[in-house]
Amino acid sequence: MAAERSLFHLASMTPTRVQRVMAVVVCLLNLCFFSLAVPYAKQMGPEITPFLPSFVTMVLLFDLMTAFLLYSQFRVTRLPSLAVLASTYLFTGLVTIPHILTFPGVFSPTGLLGAGPQSAVWLWVLWHGGFPLGILAYCAVEARWGNKPLSRGKSHVLLFSLLILVPVLVGALGVWVTVFQASLPMIVQKGNYNLLWTSGVGPVVLGLNVLAAGMVLKVTKGRSVLQLWLFVSVLALLLDVTLTLLAGSRYSIGWYVARMNSLVSASIVLAALLLEITSLYVRLVQQEKSLKYQALHDSLTSLPNRAHFAEVLEERLLEVKVQGGQGAILFIDLDGFKQVNDSKGHDCGDLLLIEVAKRLLTCVRANDLVARMGGDEFTVILRELSDVGQIEQVAKRIVGRMSEPFCIRDQELTISASVGGATFPADGQDSVTLMKRADTAMYRAKEQGKNRYWLFDGSEVHEVS
């Protein structure tokens, strides 16, 4: 359940000011590199053969990981726009596979799968045109349905359908640009992309990317972390297309820089999602620690509670049984607290209990444990005793400190404490017996006039005040 809430949080989280500034900085850096590359876009660079397969492998991994995370969010939130966006990234990831296989000079001089000279470039067109089309579909669904989730049944059908249709579509397009390549117009000639522009195909792809960037801004306005970084991704791909068209040929400076923008486009949403998941994981760990602390501590005094007391006592009894030594527990009941509570009110009583807790902590050693059992009852575990006289010293100190006046809200309040003690292993080797005997000693102190302490010794209760 916590994981589900976390994923929903990713889909709806409002970006912080720092995240918005980071997004602006990334956009400005992209535009800066773009402007620096434009004058040299047509200048030829070295033909680095391993570059393209390495580049495509990274894009493939980034897009598939992004698609997986977005599909995971859709499974939880059932928001249809997330299913469309996940499918968009799945499409762009998968379409890079036939693109690199058909690219001439990578795995074979002319490309695999029976590729012709136009196959790889047409797959680039389908890749860089398919992504903005998917973004436009996302914006349309987001504008129409927004945060309205589908029913569980419809979401399952949609998810199953998309996971089948997208790979089938990519496969069909791969067959189209290889087997039926003769039906496609020529858009590249010996590595020259000028025909891509003059044929009108390039301007259409460019126009789709411009339209997608505008629609993301108009529809989403960067309301969520996901939508903010999605705009950065769309802008990066727009710069990729622009530089590719300006470069006009493979392995030119513009072509290389354009590929870098493709990497930014593929990775930026993934990076944002992973950072937010990491942030949410940290919060969950902190929340778990907080819940554990609350489960083992009293909410009013912040002292360990009954459960924590029992846990520590069991551990200490086991240590004594294995390693030897001795310790003690004290049961403390406040005398006159009920009268203060009834006459001054519960708020005043709560403040008094907080001050009692503080005083108790001053009466014990750093390695001892003071706990609140509930109401006006407190307990102490003295972990180590060199002699029985030490328990008497602590009990006497507690009785003395509790009898001193308390100043609560400019009022002087006076109470006292009845303390009962039992040592281990002498008075009990298990927690039940030991606690029962300490409790018996405490009630004996009350019966004898309160404001005193008694110790349990064997089957007898002995007054030591």
VEXGU-634589 format. One record per residue (C-alpha): chain; y, z, x; residue in three letters. Coordinates in nm, 3 decimals. Example, Ala and Ser with C-alpha at 12.3 -4.5 7.8 and 13.67 -1.06 7.14 Angstrom:
2
[baza A [-0.450 0.780 1.230] Ala]
[baza A [-0.106 0.714 1.367] Ser]
***
This chain:
465
[baza A [0.000 0.000 0.000] Met]
[baza A [0.243 0.083 0.282] Ala]
[baza A [0.170 -0.252 0.445] Ala]
[baza A [0.236 -0.434 0.117] Glu]
[baza A [0.569 -0.259 0.074] Arg]
[baza A [0.655 -0.351 0.432] Ser]
[baza A [0.591 -0.721 0.376] Leu]
[baza A [0.798 -0.717 0.060] Phe]
[baza A [1.071 -0.550 0.260] His]
[baza A [1.072 -0.848 0.496] Leu]
[baza A [1.125 -1.089 0.208] Ala]
[baza A [1.416 -0.896 0.057] Ser]
[baza A [1.575 -0.705 0.346] Met]
[baza A [1.950 -0.761 0.378] Thr]
[baza A [2.045 -0.857 0.735] Pro]
[baza A [2.251 -0.609 0.931] Thr]
[baza A [2.584 -0.695 1.091] Arg]
[baza A [2.411 -0.710 1.430] Val]
[baza A [2.158 -0.962 1.296] Gln]
[baza A [2.435 -1.177 1.153] Arg]
[baza A [2.621 -1.171 1.484] Val]
[baza A [2.298 -1.263 1.667] Met]
[baza A [2.243 -1.557 1.432] Ala]
[baza A [2.599 -1.681 1.493] Val]
[baza A [2.552 -1.647 1.869] Val]
[baza A [2.227 -1.848 1.861] Val]
[baza A [2.394 -2.120 1.653] Cys]
[baza A [2.692 -2.135 1.891] Leu]
[baza A [2.463 -2.155 2.194] Leu]
[baza A [2.269 -2.439 2.032] Asn]
[baza A [2.592 -2.624 1.954] Leu]
[baza A [2.716 -2.560 2.309] Cys]
[baza A [2.404 -2.708 2.470] Phe]
[baza A [2.421 -2.994 2.220] Phe]
[baza A [2.780 -3.076 2.314] Ser]
[baza A [2.697 -3.056 2.685] Leu]
[baza A [2.398 -3.288 2.642] Ala]
[baza A [2.574 -3.555 2.431] Val]
[baza A [2.760 -3.727 2.719] Pro]
[baza A [2.434 -3.751 2.916] Tyr]
[baza A [2.205 -3.817 2.619] Ala]
[baza A [2.115 -4.174 2.724] Lys]
[baza A [2.070 -4.093 3.091] Gln]
[baza A [1.703 -4.117 3.187] Met]
[baza A [1.525 -3.814 3.323] Gly]
[baza A [1.191 -3.783 3.504] Pro]
[baza A [0.879 -3.866 3.304] Glu]
[baza A [0.703 -3.529 3.307] Ile]
[baza A [0.359 -3.603 3.166] Thr]
[baza A [0.249 -3.242 3.088] Pro]
[baza A [0.576 -3.167 2.907] Phe]
[baza A [0.493 -3.325 2.573] Leu]
[baza A [0.146 -3.172 2.516] Pro]
[baza A [0.277 -2.831 2.626] Ser]
[baza A [0.576 -2.865 2.394] Phe]
[baza A [0.366 -2.973 2.096] Val]
[baza A [0.114 -2.694 2.155] Thr]
[baza A [0.392 -2.436 2.139] Met]
[baza A [0.542 -2.590 1.824] Val]
[baza A [0.197 -2.599 1.663] Leu]
[baza A [0.129 -2.232 1.740] Leu]
[baza A [0.477 -2.117 1.635] Phe]
[baza A [0.467 -2.306 1.304] Asp]
[baza A [0.115 -2.195 1.216] Leu]
[baza A [0.196 -1.832 1.292] Met]
[baza A [0.513 -1.855 1.082] Thr]
[baza A [0.315 -2.013 0.799] Ala]
[baza A [0.056 -1.735 0.819] Phe]
[baza A [0.320 -1.461 0.797] Leu]
[baza A [0.496 -1.632 0.508] Leu]
[baza A [0.169 -1.686 0.320] Tyr]
[baza A [0.095 -1.317 0.376] Ser]
[baza A [0.429 -1.228 0.221] Gln]
[baza A [0.357 -1.458 -0.071] Phe]
[baza A [0.022 -1.289 -0.134] Arg]
[baza A [0.204 -0.957 -0.169] Val]
[baza A [0.526 -1.058 -0.343] Thr]
[baza A [0.393 -1.360 -0.537] Arg]
[baza A [0.737 -1.523 -0.501] Leu]
[baza A [0.683 -1.901 -0.536] Pro]
[baza A [0.964 -1.989 -0.295] Ser]
[baza A [0.772 -1.817 -0.014] Leu]
[baza A [0.465 -2.028 -0.090] Ala]
[baza A [0.676 -2.343 -0.061] Val]
[baza A [0.835 -2.229 0.265] Leu]
[baza A [0.498 -2.130 0.412] Ala]
[baza A [0.358 -2.472 0.319] Ser]
[baza A [0.658 -2.639 0.486] Thr]
[baza A [0.580 -2.466 0.814] Tyr]
[baza A [0.210 -2.539 0.773] Leu]
[baza A [0.291 -2.908 0.725] Phe]
[baza A [0.519 -2.930 1.030] Thr]
[baza A [0.263 -2.748 1.240] Gly]
[baza A [-0.030 -2.967 1.138] Leu]
[baza A [0.160 -3.296 1.160] Val]
[baza A [0.221 -3.235 1.532] Thr]
[baza A [-0.155 -3.276 1.591] Ile]
[baza A [-0.180 -3.648 1.500] Pro]
[baza A [0.166 -3.696 1.656] His]
[baza A [0.053 -3.585 2.003] Ile]
[baza A [-0.287 -3.757 1.970] Leu]
[baza A [-0.122 -4.091 1.892] Thr]
[baza A [0.158 -4.055 2.146] Phe]
[baza A [0.120 -4.326 2.412] Pro]
[baza A [0.060 -4.212 2.766] Gly]
[baza A [-0.058 -3.858 2.683] Val]
[baza A [-0.434 -3.881 2.622] Phe]
[baza A [-0.459 -4.257 2.659] Ser]
[baza A [-0.217 -4.538 2.747] Pro]
[baza A [-0.178 -4.642 2.381] Thr]
[baza A [-0.268 -4.317 2.203] Gly]
[baza A [-0.586 -4.207 2.028] Leu]
[baza A [-0.712 -4.257 1.668] Leu]
[baza A [-0.650 -4.629 1.687] Gly]
[baza A [-0.277 -4.570 1.720] Ala]
[baza A [-0.034 -4.855 1.747] Gly]
[baza A [0.309 -4.857 1.915] Pro]
[baza A [0.476 -4.728 1.596] Gln]
[baza A [0.229 -4.452 1.502] Ser]
[baza A [0.368 -4.161 1.705] Ala]
[baza A [0.730 -4.237 1.611] Val]
[baza A [0.646 -4.260 1.242] Trp]
[baza A [0.472 -3.925 1.267] Leu]
[baza A [0.792 -3.791 1.427] Trp]
[baza A [0.980 -3.928 1.125] Val]
[baza A [0.734 -3.761 0.886] Leu]
[baza A [0.763 -3.437 1.085] Trp]
[baza A [1.143 -3.430 1.102] His]
[baza A [1.183 -3.567 0.753] Gly]
[baza A [0.909 -3.356 0.597] Gly]
[baza A [1.059 -3.028 0.717] Phe]
[baza A [1.399 -3.074 0.545] Pro]
[baza A [1.222 -3.199 0.231] Leu]
[baza A [1.020 -2.877 0.231] Gly]
[baza A [1.340 -2.675 0.281] Ile]
[baza A [1.505 -2.855 -0.010] Leu]
[baza A [1.199 -2.775 -0.224] Ala]
[baza A [1.226 -2.411 -0.112] Tyr]
[baza A [1.594 -2.401 -0.210] Cys]
[baza A [1.518 -2.556 -0.550] Ala]
[baza A [1.242 -2.305 -0.624] Val]
[baza A [1.455 -2.017 -0.494] Glu]
[baza A [1.746 -2.123 -0.719] Ala]
[baza A [1.515 -2.163 -1.020] Arg]
[baza A [1.290 -1.856 -0.991] Trp]
[baza A [1.455 -1.633 -0.731] Gly]
[baza A [1.281 -1.295 -0.720] Asn]
[baza A [1.062 -1.359 -1.026] Lys]
[baza A [0.701 -1.322 -0.911] Pro]
[baza A [0.414 -1.527 -1.047] Leu]
[baza A [0.123 -1.364 -1.224] Ser]
[baza A [-0.162 -1.268 -0.994] Arg]
[baza A [-0.382 -1.545 -1.131] Gly]
[baza A [-0.116 -1.816 -1.092] Lys]
[baza A [-0.033 -1.702 -0.741] Ser]
[baza A [-0.397 -1.731 -0.638] His]
[baza A [-0.422 -2.081 -0.784] Val]
[baza A [-0.099 -2.190 -0.612] Leu]
[baza A [-0.205 -2.046 -0.276] Leu]
[baza A [-0.549 -2.207 -0.292] Phe]
[baza A [-0.400 -2.541 -0.399] Ser]
[baza A [-0.138 -2.550 -0.123] Leu]
[baza A [-0.387 -2.455 0.148] Leu]
[baza A [-0.594 -2.757 0.044] Ile]
[baza A [-0.316 -3.006 -0.038] Leu]
[baza A [-0.110 -2.966 0.280] Val]
[baza A [-0.393 -3.046 0.528] Pro]
[baza A [-0.507 -3.332 0.300] Val]
[baza A [-0.151 -3.469 0.294] Leu]
[baza A [-0.124 -3.452 0.673] Val]
[baza A [-0.460 -3.623 0.708] Gly]
[baza A [-0.357 -3.897 0.465] Ala]
[baza A [-0.032 -3.957 0.650] Leu]
[baza A [-0.222 -3.974 0.979] Gly]
[baza A [-0.451 -4.241 0.834] Val]
[baza A [-0.150 -4.430 0.695] Trp]
[baza A [0.033 -4.456 1.029] Val]
[baza A [-0.281 -4.557 1.220] Thr]
[baza A [-0.517 -4.754 0.995] Val]
[baza A [-0.238 -4.907 0.786] Phe]
[baza A [0.024 -4.925 1.061] Gln]
[baza A [0.080 -5.294 0.997] Ala]
[baza A [0.247 -5.208 0.666] Ser]
[baza A [0.512 -4.995 0.842] Leu]
[baza A [0.842 -5.141 0.962] Pro]
[baza A [0.907 -5.142 1.336] Met]
[baza A [1.127 -4.849 1.443] Ile]
[baza A [1.056 -4.832 1.817] Val]
[baza A [1.018 -5.097 2.084] Gln]
[baza A [0.879 -5.009 2.428] Lys]
[baza A [1.000 -4.650 2.407] Gly]
[baza A [1.346 -4.755 2.285] Asn]
[baza A [1.460 -4.574 1.968] Tyr]
[baza A [1.755 -4.797 1.884] Asn]
[baza A [1.558 -4.957 1.604] Leu]
[baza A [1.507 -4.609 1.458] Leu]
[baza A [1.881 -4.600 1.396] Trp]
[baza A [1.947 -4.962 1.299] Thr]
[baza A [1.650 -4.979 1.062] Ser]
[baza A [1.806 -4.706 0.847] Gly]
[baza A [1.508 -4.472 0.886] Val]
[baza A [1.689 -4.252 1.139] Gly]
[baza A [2.001 -4.206 0.923] Pro]
[baza A [1.780 -4.107 0.627] Val]
[baza A [1.605 -3.839 0.837] Val]
[baza A [1.944 -3.722 0.966] Leu]
[baza A [2.085 -3.712 0.613] Gly]
[baza A [1.790 -3.507 0.488] Leu]
[baza A [1.848 -3.251 0.763] Asn]
[baza A [2.222 -3.231 0.689] Val]
[baza A [2.146 -3.187 0.319] Leu]
[baza A [1.884 -2.918 0.393] Ala]
[baza A [2.127 -2.720 0.609] Ala]
[baza A [2.392 -2.738 0.339] Gly]
[baza A [2.152 -2.634 0.062] Met]
[baza A [2.023 -2.335 0.260] Val]
[baza A [2.380 -2.214 0.297] Leu]
[baza A [2.469 -2.282 -0.065] Lys]
[baza A [2.158 -2.139 -0.230] Val]
[baza A [2.060 -1.849 -0.005] Thr]
[baza A [2.395 -1.759 0.161] Lys]
[baza A [2.184 -1.575 0.420] Gly]
[baza A [2.119 -1.289 0.178] Arg]
[baza A [1.794 -1.185 0.344] Ser]
[baza A [1.682 -1.169 0.705] Val]
[baza A [1.442 -1.456 0.640] Leu]
[baza A [1.709 -1.678 0.484] Gln]
[baza A [1.961 -1.605 0.760] Leu]
[baza A [1.727 -1.720 1.035] Trp]
[baza A [1.598 -2.007 0.824] Leu]
[baza A [1.946 -2.160 0.840] Phe]
[baza A [1.938 -2.127 1.220] Val]
[baza A [1.602 -2.305 1.220] Ser]
[baza A [1.730 -2.590 1.001] Val]
[baza A [2.042 -2.630 1.215] Leu]
[baza A [1.830 -2.650 1.532] Ala]
[baza A [1.617 -2.929 1.383] Leu]
[baza A [1.932 -3.110 1.270] Leu]
[baza A [2.058 -3.104 1.630] Leu]
[baza A [1.714 -3.222 1.744] Asp]
[baza A [1.730 -3.529 1.517] Val]
[baza A [2.091 -3.603 1.613] Thr]
[baza A [2.021 -3.589 1.986] Leu]
[baza A [1.704 -3.797 1.952] Thr]
[baza A [1.897 -4.071 1.773] Leu]
[baza A [2.181 -4.052 2.027] Leu]
[baza A [1.938 -4.059 2.322] Ala]
[baza A [1.774 -4.380 2.207] Gly]
[baza A [1.470 -4.355 2.434] Ser]
[baza A [1.187 -4.129 2.545] Arg]
[baza A [1.224 -3.905 2.851] Tyr]
[baza A [1.604 -3.929 2.847] Ser]
[baza A [1.822 -3.618 2.891] Ile]
[baza A [1.901 -3.618 2.518] Gly]
[baza A [1.533 -3.656 2.432] Trp]
[baza A [1.438 -3.353 2.646] Tyr]
[baza A [1.716 -3.135 2.503] Val]
[baza A [1.618 -3.247 2.152] Ala]
[baza A [1.264 -3.121 2.216] Arg]
[baza A [1.412 -2.782 2.314] Met]
[baza A [1.586 -2.770 1.977] Asn]
[baza A [1.252 -2.839 1.812] Ser]
[baza A [1.114 -2.532 1.990] Leu]
[baza A [1.408 -2.322 1.868] Val]
[baza A [1.355 -2.448 1.514] Ser]
[baza A [0.984 -2.368 1.525] Ala]
[baza A [1.017 -2.026 1.686] Ser]
[baza A [1.334 -1.865 1.549] Ile]
[baza A [1.199 -1.764 1.206] Val]
[baza A [0.877 -1.644 1.368] Leu]
[baza A [1.073 -1.433 1.617] Ala]
[baza A [1.282 -1.283 1.337] Ala]
[baza A [0.973 -1.198 1.132] Leu]
[baza A [0.796 -1.042 1.430] Leu]
[baza A [1.102 -0.835 1.519] Leu]
[baza A [1.132 -0.711 1.161] Glu]
[baza A [0.759 -0.633 1.145] Ile]
[baza A [0.793 -0.436 1.469] Thr]
[baza A [1.095 -0.253 1.328] Ser]
[baza A [0.906 -0.173 1.009] Leu]
[baza A [0.606 -0.053 1.210] Tyr]
[baza A [0.832 0.187 1.400] Val]
[baza A [0.972 0.313 1.070] Arg]
[baza A [0.623 0.358 0.928] Leu]
[baza A [0.519 0.560 1.233] Val]
[baza A [0.831 0.774 1.201] Gln]
[baza A [0.767 0.816 0.830] Gln]
[baza A [0.406 0.913 0.899] Glu]
[baza A [0.525 1.174 1.149] Lys]
[baza A [0.777 1.301 0.895] Ser]
[baza A [0.513 1.323 0.623] Leu]
[baza A [0.275 1.503 0.858] Lys]
[baza A [0.551 1.746 0.952] Tyr]
[baza A [0.632 1.806 0.584] Gln]
[baza A [0.264 1.860 0.508] Ala]
[baza A [0.239 2.132 0.772] Leu]
[baza A [0.583 2.296 0.742] His]
[baza A [0.769 2.493 0.480] Asp]
[baza A [1.052 2.286 0.334] Ser]
[baza A [1.290 2.584 0.304] Leu]
[baza A [1.253 2.767 0.634] Thr]
[baza A [1.097 2.485 0.845] Ser]
[baza A [0.832 2.734 0.958] Leu]
[baza A [0.467 2.627 0.966] Pro]
[baza A [0.313 2.662 0.619] Asn]
[baza A [-0.016 2.808 0.496] Arg]
[baza A [-0.214 2.496 0.590] Ala]
[baza A [-0.072 2.488 0.943] His]
[baza A [-0.132 2.861 0.985] Phe]
[baza A [-0.497 2.823 0.881] Ala]
[baza A [-0.543 2.525 1.114] Glu]
[baza A [-0.400 2.705 1.418] Val]
[baza A [-0.594 3.022 1.341] Leu]
[baza A [-0.924 2.833 1.325] Glu]
[baza A [-0.847 2.663 1.658] Glu]
[baza A [-0.758 2.995 1.824] Arg]
[baza A [-1.068 3.170 1.690] Leu]
[baza A [-1.283 2.892 1.832] Leu]
[baza A [-1.110 2.919 2.170] Glu]
[baza A [-1.171 3.295 2.180] Val]
[baza A [-1.535 3.246 2.085] Lys]
[baza A [-1.585 2.993 2.368] Val]
[baza A [-1.349 3.118 2.637] Gln]
[baza A [-1.312 3.487 2.552] Gly]
[baza A [-0.993 3.686 2.518] Gly]
[baza A [-0.834 3.840 2.211] Gln]
[baza A [-0.546 3.787 1.970] Gly]
[baza A [-0.411 3.920 1.643] Ala]
[baza A [-0.258 3.821 1.312] Ile]
[baza A [0.012 4.000 1.114] Leu]
[baza A [0.072 3.977 0.742] Phe]
[baza A [0.432 4.048 0.639] Ile]
[baza A [0.556 4.113 0.286] Asp]
[baza A [0.926 4.173 0.219] Leu]
[baza A [1.015 4.492 0.031] Asp]
[baza A [1.300 4.462 -0.218] Gly]
[baza A [1.321 4.083 -0.205] Phe]
[baza A [1.245 4.039 -0.574] Lys]
[baza A [1.538 4.262 -0.667] Gln]
[baza A [1.771 4.053 -0.450] Val]
[baza A [1.637 3.734 -0.602] Asn]
[baza A [1.681 3.864 -0.958] Asp]
[baza A [2.025 4.017 -0.908] Ser]
[baza A [2.186 3.764 -0.672] Lys]
[baza A [2.012 3.445 -0.780] Gly]
[baza A [1.754 3.215 -0.629] His]
[baza A [2.007 3.037 -0.407] Asp]
[baza A [2.097 3.366 -0.242] Cys]
[baza A [1.726 3.451 -0.217] Gly]
[baza A [1.658 3.120 -0.042] Asp]
[baza A [1.934 3.184 0.211] Leu]
[baza A [1.789 3.529 0.272] Leu]
[baza A [1.444 3.382 0.340] Leu]
[baza A [1.596 3.141 0.592] Ile]
[baza A [1.756 3.432 0.778] Glu]
[baza A [1.431 3.630 0.765] Val]
[baza A [1.252 3.334 0.926] Ala]
[baza A [1.509 3.323 1.205] Lys]
[baza A [1.471 3.695 1.275] Arg]
[baza A [1.094 3.674 1.278] Leu]
[baza A [1.110 3.407 1.548] Leu]
[baza A [1.308 3.647 1.768] Thr]
[baza A [1.033 3.908 1.738] Cys]
[baza A [0.751 3.702 1.892] Val]
[baza A [0.680 3.514 2.211] Arg]
[baza A [0.732 3.139 2.249] Ala]
[baza A [0.360 3.060 2.226] Asn]
[baza A [0.303 3.273 1.913] Asp]
[baza A [0.315 3.125 1.563] Leu]
[baza A [0.529 3.242 1.271] Val]
[baza A [0.439 3.090 0.933] Ala]
[baza A [0.551 3.125 0.572] Arg]
[baza A [0.261 3.165 0.334] Met]
[baza A [0.477 3.130 0.024] Gly]
[baza A [0.727 3.339 -0.172] Gly]
[baza A [0.832 3.636 0.044] Asp]
[baza A [0.510 3.647 0.246] Glu]
[baza A [0.500 3.555 0.615] Phe]
[baza A [0.231 3.560 0.881] Thr]
[baza A [0.223 3.575 1.260] Val]
[baza A [-0.048 3.467 1.503] Ile]
[baza A [-0.033 3.647 1.837] Leu]
[baza A [-0.235 3.404 2.044] Arg]
[baza A [-0.297 3.629 2.344] Glu]
[baza A [-0.323 4.008 2.368] Leu]
[baza A [-0.375 4.196 2.692] Ser]
[baza A [-0.412 4.523 2.496] Asp]
[baza A [-0.386 4.646 2.138] Val]
[baza A [-0.054 4.806 2.217] Gly]
[baza A [0.111 4.464 2.212] Gln]
[baza A [0.040 4.413 1.843] Ile]
[baza A [0.201 4.747 1.770] Glu]
[baza A [0.510 4.648 1.969] Gln]
[baza A [0.552 4.324 1.774] Val]
[baza A [0.485 4.492 1.439] Ala]
[baza A [0.734 4.765 1.517] Lys]
[baza A [0.994 4.508 1.623] Arg]
[baza A [0.948 4.313 1.298] Ile]
[baza A [0.985 4.624 1.080] Val]
[baza A [1.297 4.725 1.271] Gly]
[baza A [1.461 4.381 1.253] Arg]
[baza A [1.387 4.340 0.882] Met]
[baza A [1.548 4.674 0.799] Ser]
[baza A [1.878 4.567 0.953] Glu]
[baza A [2.135 4.447 0.693] Pro]
[baza A [2.162 4.071 0.624] Phe]
[baza A [2.500 3.907 0.564] Cys]
[baza A [2.454 3.641 0.297] Ile]
[baza A [2.764 3.473 0.151] Arg]
[baza A [2.983 3.757 0.273] Asp]
[baza A [2.753 4.007 0.103] Gln]
[baza A [2.552 4.270 0.284] Glu]
[baza A [2.191 4.274 0.164] Leu]
[baza A [1.925 4.523 0.266] Thr]
[baza A [1.551 4.477 0.247] Ile]
[baza A [1.254 4.596 0.451] Ser]
[baza A [0.909 4.474 0.545] Ala]
[baza A [0.553 4.598 0.514] Ser]
[baza A [0.332 4.468 0.794] Val]
[baza A [-0.046 4.468 0.825] Gly]
[baza A [-0.232 4.362 1.136] Gly]
[baza A [-0.583 4.277 1.247] Ala]
[baza A [-0.712 4.176 1.588] Thr]
[baza A [-0.973 3.917 1.676] Phe]
[baza A [-1.253 3.917 1.756] Pro]
[baza A [-1.269 4.297 1.703] Ala]
[baza A [-1.168 4.296 1.334] Asp]
[baza A [-1.313 3.959 1.244] Gly]
[baza A [-1.456 3.649 1.407] Gln]
[baza A [-1.383 3.413 1.119] Asp]
[baza A [-1.053 3.337 0.948] Ser]
[baza A [-1.158 3.458 0.600] Val]
[baza A [-1.262 3.805 0.720] Thr]
[baza A [-0.967 3.837 0.953] Leu]
[baza A [-0.708 3.737 0.692] Met]
[baza A [-0.863 3.966 0.433] Lys]
[baza A [-0.844 4.265 0.670] Arg]
[baza A [-0.485 4.193 0.773] Ala]
[baza A [-0.395 4.163 0.404] Asp]
[baza A [-0.569 4.495 0.333] Thr]
[baza A [-0.371 4.664 0.610] Ala]
[baza A [-0.045 4.519 0.475] Met]
[baza A [-0.111 4.653 0.124] Tyr]
[baza A [-0.200 4.988 0.274] Arg]
[baza A [0.143 4.994 0.439] Ala]
[baza A [0.301 4.928 0.099] Lys]
[baza A [0.102 5.204 -0.065] Glu]
[baza A [0.220 5.449 0.199] Gln]
[baza A [0.588 5.392 0.124] Gly]
[baza A [0.671 5.044 0.262] Lys]
[baza A [0.900 4.971 0.559] Asn]
[baza A [0.613 5.037 0.798] Arg]
[baza A [0.316 4.870 0.967] Tyr]
[baza A [-0.059 4.944 0.961] Trp]
[baza A [-0.345 4.810 1.169] Leu]
[baza A [-0.699 4.749 1.055] Phe]
[baza A [-0.963 4.896 1.286] Asp]
[baza A [-1.328 4.846 1.191] Gly]
[baza A [-1.370 4.946 0.831] Ser]
[baza A [-1.069 5.180 0.833] Glu]
[baza A [-0.695 5.123 0.805] Val]
[baza A [-0.494 5.327 1.054] His]
[baza A [-0.124 5.408 1.025] Glu]
[baza A [0.066 5.348 1.346] Val]
[baza A [0.426 5.393 1.227] Ser]
***
